[in-house]
Amino acid sequence: MLNFLARRIVQLIPTLFFVSILIFSLQQLLPGDPALVMAGEERDPDVIAQIRQQYRLDQPVPVQYVYWVKGVLSGDFGESLRNKVPVRELIAQKLPVTMQLASMAIVIAFLIGIPAGIVSAVKKGTAWDYGANFFALWGISTPNFWLGIMLIFLFSIQLGWLPASGYVPPTENFRASIASTIMPAFVLGNAIAAILMRHTRSAMLQVLESDYVRTARAKGLLERSVILKHAMRNALTPVITLGALELGTLLSGAVLTEQIFSIPGFGKLIVDAVFNRDYAVVQGVVLTTATIYITLNLIADVAYVLVNPRLRA
């Protein structure tokens, strides 16, 4: 296990290197000049020249990349061109918000999607199967913005149970924090639950027809034991991959959902940075997101080995 983990970590280094090159290169394609944006309406040539020199915008792109990588390796993502705040501080402020929202959404998705997929596969051709498939179709087809508005109308305006928007950190008031994030988390988790349900059902149907499941049943094992201990454990492998990727998507910032519920997370941060031509913030956020994706894939690979004993060899 340790050798496998070490090899996978070594493979991450060149991946992150090429990702950093891609991020920095694509950043140069954004229209507009950040120096002109920072100079204001007057756009004094001396001020523009000073800004270019201060932020090394007058240097060749490869030189700018080298300085940026040196800063990243030392934990310095640069300074926001618009807010004059270190990018590291902005990420530290926004990432926990999105992490809380994404964690709640993925938990909701797993609690709904996996049991629904298992029941649908075990009860194939019955009303349970049709009901689970209808739920999956509804979850995939329902737009997040519409579902979010409907939840606000029902639970905030009509019933008054939950706040319509805003965010409360869990360190200030845990109950208020859960109340402010449960609706956006359900909106995000609903669509993922539908996808997980379809993948779980497909994997379970394939596993239930395998020889070792028939052998387990022939030995007289209880059907519950056959499903939970033999079939489900092997069917979870593709679900783990999907769950890791979906969690990475959530952590990259659910832009539309965060806008509807006024959640100050990663999504709003990256949108504001792009519109303001804030290069340093865009680079820092995208690199952080890419690192999270790669790390989650590593965790998924390790989970494969833990879930499936055949891969340990």
VENSULJO-V198682 format. One record per residue. N is the residue number from 1. RES is the residue in one letter. SS is DSSP state (a for helix, b for strand, c for the rest). PSI is psi in whole degrees, 0 to 359 (* if undefined). NEAR is the number of other ideal C-beta (glycine too) atoms within 10 Angstrom. Layout:
n,res,ss,psi,near
N,RES,SS,PSI,NEAR
N,RES,SS,PSI,NEAR
//
This chain:
n,res,ss,psi,near
1,M,c,317,9
2,L,a,320,6
3,N,a,318,7
4,F,a,316,14
5,L,a,319,13
6,A,a,318,10
7,R,a,318,9
8,R,a,323,14
9,I,a,320,11
10,V,a,324,9
11,Q,a,338,11
12,L,a,333,15
13,I,a,306,8
14,P,a,329,9
15,T,a,313,14
16,L,a,325,14
17,F,a,312,11
18,F,a,327,9
19,V,a,318,18
20,S,a,320,19
21,I,a,317,12
22,L,a,316,12
23,I,a,313,19
24,F,a,324,19
25,S,a,314,11
26,L,a,330,12
27,Q,a,325,17
28,Q,c,344,10
29,L,c,350,6
30,L,c,135,13
31,P,c,155,5
32,G,c,165,11
33,D,c,117,14
34,P,a,331,19
35,A,a,320,21
36,L,a,324,12
37,V,a,318,15
38,M,a,334,21
39,A,a,343,19
40,G,c,194,10
41,E,c,327,4
42,E,c,321,6
43,R,c,56,12
44,D,c,128,10
45,P,a,323,8
46,D,a,320,8
47,V,a,318,14
48,I,a,318,17
49,A,a,321,14
50,Q,a,320,13
51,I,a,316,19
52,R,a,321,17
53,Q,a,319,12
54,Q,a,318,13
55,Y,c,14,19
56,R,c,30,14
57,L,c,347,17
58,D,c,357,13
59,Q,c,157,14
60,P,c,154,9
61,V,a,316,11
62,P,a,324,9
63,V,a,317,11
64,Q,a,320,18
65,Y,a,318,18
66,V,a,315,13
67,Y,a,321,14
68,W,a,316,23
69,V,a,319,14
70,K,a,317,10
71,G,a,318,17
72,V,a,317,18
73,L,a,334,8
74,S,c,6,8
75,G,c,11,8
76,D,c,109,14
77,F,c,5,22
78,G,c,189,20
79,E,b,141,20
80,S,c,127,21
81,L,c,337,22
82,R,c,316,17
83,N,c,350,15
84,K,c,33,8
85,V,c,138,12
86,P,b,136,17
87,V,a,326,28
88,R,a,322,17
89,E,a,320,13
90,L,a,317,23
91,I,a,319,18
92,A,a,332,10
93,Q,a,319,13
94,K,a,327,22
95,L,a,316,19
96,P,a,327,14
97,V,a,311,22
98,T,a,325,24
99,M,a,318,16
100,Q,a,314,20
101,L,a,317,30
102,A,a,320,25
103,S,a,316,15
104,M,a,320,19
105,A,a,318,27
106,I,a,328,24
107,V,a,315,12
108,I,a,318,19
109,A,a,317,28
110,F,a,320,18
111,L,a,331,12
112,I,a,311,20
113,G,a,314,32
114,I,a,310,22
115,P,a,321,15
116,A,a,321,24
117,G,a,321,28
118,I,a,313,21
119,V,a,320,20
120,S,a,321,26
121,A,a,317,25
122,V,a,322,19
123,K,c,39,14
124,K,c,133,13
125,G,c,0,8
126,T,c,181,12
127,A,a,327,8
128,W,a,319,15
129,D,a,313,16
130,Y,a,321,12
131,G,a,318,14
132,A,a,321,25
133,N,a,325,16
134,F,a,318,10
135,F,a,317,18
136,A,a,318,22
137,L,a,319,12
138,W,a,318,13
139,G,a,321,23
140,I,a,325,15
141,S,a,338,9
142,T,c,122,15
143,P,c,140,11
144,N,a,321,16
145,F,a,323,13
146,W,a,315,11
147,L,a,320,20
148,G,a,316,20
149,I,a,319,13
150,M,a,320,12
151,L,a,320,20
152,I,a,316,20
153,F,a,319,12
154,L,a,303,13
155,F,a,340,18
156,S,a,312,15
157,I,a,309,9
158,Q,a,310,9
159,L,c,333,9
160,G,c,27,9
161,W,c,325,11
162,L,c,153,16
163,P,c,144,19
164,A,c,330,16
165,S,c,178,14
166,G,c,172,13
167,Y,c,137,19
168,V,c,122,16
169,P,c,144,13
170,P,c,338,14
171,T,c,337,8
172,E,c,309,8
173,N,c,106,12
174,F,a,315,11
175,R,a,318,9
176,A,a,327,15
177,S,a,316,17
178,I,a,319,15
179,A,a,326,16
180,S,a,345,25
181,T,a,352,25
182,I,a,321,19
183,M,a,309,24
184,P,a,328,26
185,A,a,320,26
186,F,a,321,19
187,V,a,315,28
188,L,a,319,27
189,G,a,334,26
190,N,a,311,22
191,A,a,319,21
192,I,a,322,24
193,A,a,321,28
194,A,a,319,24
195,I,a,317,19
196,L,a,322,26
197,M,a,315,28
198,R,a,317,21
199,H,a,321,19
200,T,a,317,27
201,R,a,314,25
202,S,a,316,16
203,A,a,320,22
204,M,a,320,25
205,L,a,322,16
206,Q,a,318,14
207,V,a,321,20
208,L,a,340,19
209,E,c,4,10
210,S,c,164,14
211,D,a,320,7
212,Y,a,334,12
213,V,a,319,17
214,R,a,323,12
215,T,a,319,12
216,A,a,320,19
217,R,a,323,15
218,A,a,333,8
219,K,c,352,8
220,G,c,16,6
221,L,c,151,15
222,L,c,144,11
223,E,a,324,10
224,R,a,319,8
225,S,a,322,12
226,V,a,317,20
227,I,a,311,22
228,L,a,320,12
229,K,a,330,12
230,H,a,307,19
231,A,a,308,25
232,M,a,321,22
233,R,a,320,14
234,N,a,334,18
235,A,a,347,26
236,L,a,346,20
237,T,a,307,16
238,P,a,333,14
239,V,a,324,23
240,I,a,316,18
241,T,a,312,17
242,L,a,317,19
243,G,a,320,23
244,A,a,317,20
245,L,a,319,14
246,E,a,323,24
247,L,a,320,22
248,G,a,321,19
249,T,a,318,17
250,L,a,319,27
251,L,a,337,22
252,S,c,348,20
253,G,c,111,25
254,A,c,89,25
255,V,a,306,15
256,L,a,315,16
257,T,a,319,23
258,E,a,326,24
259,Q,a,319,16
260,I,a,317,22
261,F,c,8,24
262,S,c,48,14
263,I,c,119,25
264,P,c,69,14
265,G,c,201,29
266,F,a,324,28
267,G,a,311,23
268,K,a,323,18
269,L,a,314,27
270,I,a,324,21
271,V,a,313,15
272,D,a,321,16
273,A,a,320,24
274,V,a,316,14
275,F,a,328,10
276,N,c,3,18
277,R,c,37,19
278,D,c,86,27
279,Y,a,315,24
280,A,a,320,22
281,V,a,317,26
282,V,a,314,21
283,Q,a,315,21
284,G,a,317,27
285,V,a,315,26
286,V,a,320,20
287,L,a,320,20
288,T,a,317,19
289,T,a,316,21
290,A,a,320,18
291,T,a,320,15
292,I,a,316,20
293,Y,a,311,19
294,I,a,320,17
295,T,a,320,14
296,L,a,325,19
297,N,a,323,17
298,L,a,317,16
299,I,a,322,13
300,A,a,320,18
301,D,a,319,16
302,V,a,322,15
303,A,a,327,16
304,Y,a,311,18
305,V,a,322,15
306,L,a,325,11
307,V,a,318,16
308,N,c,106,14
309,P,a,334,10
310,R,a,335,8
311,L,a,349,12
312,R,a,340,10
313,A,c,*,5
//
